[in-house]
């Protein structure tokens, strides 16, 4: 028998995060290309991101055909489109002068899955790529990552919004993530929780 979910945040009732959700409005369009394996992942940050920024669009798939609707949408848009992904050709977002009303494409998955999405979708190379200046490790301690510069999709979005608009208050995003992390840590056995905290 499945556990009942909160009808608002869609997390299990005993893990409801509604009290930690503060909605925010942004002029930047956030569009997530999500690997199918992430959709039902309990620790995925995109679900949380949509609660804070309801206008966030999520397209699930792997191949170019899967993202045909997204490609049509982007082709019709007059906004500048950027891919958020570190590469040899990517520019530092903090040093670019970006308009608030742009579209940011974010790849949601592990590094391996994000790279696979990139390889299966060569059309993404049509857009200029941006990367972030990471001064500290990710606060998303409840998911293991193979790279020290790994960020959750929510964290990357918050940092990009801050890079575009330095005075923007992105704490609704970061506070929601912190609440999720603490909630997950609290549900772990003490010895397991200690190992996660030691890795911070």
Buried (B, 14 or more C-beta within 10 A) or exposed (E): EEEEEBEEBEBBEEBBBEEBBEEBEBBBBBBBBBBEEBEEBEBBBBBBBBBBBEEBEBBBBBEBEBBEEBBEBBEEEEEEBBBBBBEEEBBEBBEEEBEEEBBBBBBBBBEEBBEBBBEBBEEBEEBEBBBBEBEEBBBBBBBEBEEEEBBBBBBBBBBBBBBBBEEBEBEBBBBBBBBBBEBBBEEBEEEEBEEBEEEE
